[in-house]
Amino acid sequence: MDIEKRILNHDKRAAARLISMVENKDPEGLRILQNLYSHSGNAYVIGITGPPGAGKSTLTDKLTKLLRKQDKQVAVIAVDPTSPFTGGAILGDRVRMNDLSVDPGVFIRSMGARGHLGGISEGTAAAVKILDIYGADFIFVETVGVGQSEIDIVKNCDTTLMVMVPGLGDDIQAIKAGVMEIGDVFAVNKADRDGAKRTAREIDMMLDFNKELEWRPPVDLVVAYENKGVDVLLNSIMDHREYLLESGKFHEKRVANAKSEIVEMIKERIERSMLDNSRNEEKLDALSKQIVERTVDPFSVVEQLFEAYIASVEAK
Amino acid sequence: MERPIRVLVAKPGLDGHDRGAKVIARALRDAGMEVIYTGLRQTPEQIVSAAIQEDVDCVAMSILSGAHNTLLPKVAAMLKAEGAEDILVIGGGVIPQEDIPSLKEQGIKEIFTPGTPTQVTIDYIKSNVAN
């Protein structure tokens, strides 16, 4: 049976293979995903982000188990950093989710970020679609946890869960722009530790600064390791989902997500085509030396390369 | 872009010694591979299920408990039953020489015993995964 039919028949191996194909930019994989695209859109996508060691994987494990009790099909995409030097990666999120491995209603896929900034790997968005088509009701996307540049996750998810822990910094961290603004639901994990309530209070204060929020993100204290507070947290996620659906924001958000996806794909395509075009290592090295010697400036170099690229495109 | 080789590094059985597995995981990462590390005390069922979901090219198991004659062939057999016999299965750890021929007959393609330089394992994986 071909891979398209197998995925529609909920075949794990076929879904796993298609994710690899698309991740590796295999044109055949892309064609299959195009054909199947109309079958996607049914899964609810939850992004989980937060600093390394905050407990994202452990929390994902516990949330997944709760959803399994409700007989939901769950998929988890766990992204870990790729070495910028070797291209290798150690993907270790499964360690925290070992007993989910053999649950037939759970599909866990680890992915390397493969050099994509923002903590979301290029293949992640495609993997979300494939697991959606495969039949997941809920998909968790767990990010690298690099800290303050993970805004990308919002563009791939319906609800973004921000996992914080006590003791990471003072309250000025909480008012910095960026990550703190993307959470739809906040969890303060390791809440059995000193300072957890203070951390929660600081997040609350940051959130209450903006009085005009239509959706005020809840801040829940959890101890993922001991499975404490996870049921409340899942309810908060479901409340956000209900809010999105009832307010009509769900559709709006998905349209916005689709738009930013188009922009991302165009950017990537132009980047690849332009770099392929001007990727002459010797020339780039020579120009870089001149920049350091201050005989040229980087702005003019980029201008020249870009114009040469445009000219080559027009010549075609 | 060159496709990175994906390897599942697993510790089947009940011994708690994961230093070797971690050293291998790190060496494979430095060789440009994507290593899915699953941690200690994995059942064959967990290993096979993870290997399929992760669509790996290779399953590398480290075992020091003495249960290799039972656990390693079981993983190879279960992968075959799932139609995933194209995944390269290798093992490492404290495995007596006299056990190796029978393990190889049962689908464990290579066994790396203590003292094997990591480069030997890297080269073996690179030249023996499918494609």
Interface residues (C-beta under 8 A of the other chain):
Chain A: K12 R13 A16 R17 I19 S20 N24 K25 T82 S83 T86 G87 G88 A89 I90 L91 G92 R94 V95 N98 D99 S101 V102 F107 I108 R109 S110 G112 R114
Chain B: M1 E2 R3 P4 R6 A25 R26 L28 R29 D30 A31 G32 M33 E34 V35 I36 Y37 T38 G39 Q42 T43 E45 Q46 S49 A50 I52 Q53 E54 D55 E82 G83 A84
